[in-house]
């Protein structure tokens, strides 16, 4: 789950995509609103103007840290995403009214979501935030840390804490066990808290704090759904189609 908001990165607008081919629509709507006329098709990064975005799209998970750690790549990624979001906003605004209604039904794409994307980018691309991300990136994206934090976003099937014998000295450990194993996957606050604490324990408190800030911006600004049954495609996944 962590992948550092590569993700951070994957934005706004990204958060609410369903695959449009699953929706039935008349052929005239398909021609008018989709195929080459869809904003996400028009704006798909294809050339050298999006080098960091495309590098991340092609990278394996273990290579993402290398891409993001390269000099100025975080700042360049922010610029690329700002350009991409501007293109999406323009494409959406220029779409016919009936297409906008169809996009809202299909992929939850609205003016509000695009506006939230602008807010999200402004918050995470602040120079001070970028500096903190860069300082902590090496540890936060370690495989062991990412593996530990990934459990924060999944239901825990092992709910057995009976192996811990209660004493006054280990009451905190028992409490932590139950907090971990009975945490609801739909609880955004719980997922963020779980993730930031695991990062702080593995790295340092500043790393935990910046991850909490990024996740809070991602989930709460964009309203990204956490609950089972509401899985959405990310913008990156859509662009790979």
Buried (B, 14 or more C-beta within 10 A) or exposed (E): BBBBBBBBBBBBBBBBBBEBEEBEBEEEBBEBBBEEBBBBBBBBBEEEEBBBBBBBEEBEEEEBBEBBEEEEBBBBBBBBBBBBBEBBBBBBEEBEEEBBEBBBEBBBBBEEBBBBBBEBBEBBBEEEBBEBBBBBBEBBBBEEBBEBBBBBBEEEEEEEBEEBEEEEEEEEEBEBBEBBBEBEBBEBEBBBBBBBBBBBEBBBEEBBBBBBBBBBBBBBBBBBBBEEEEEBBBBBBBBEE
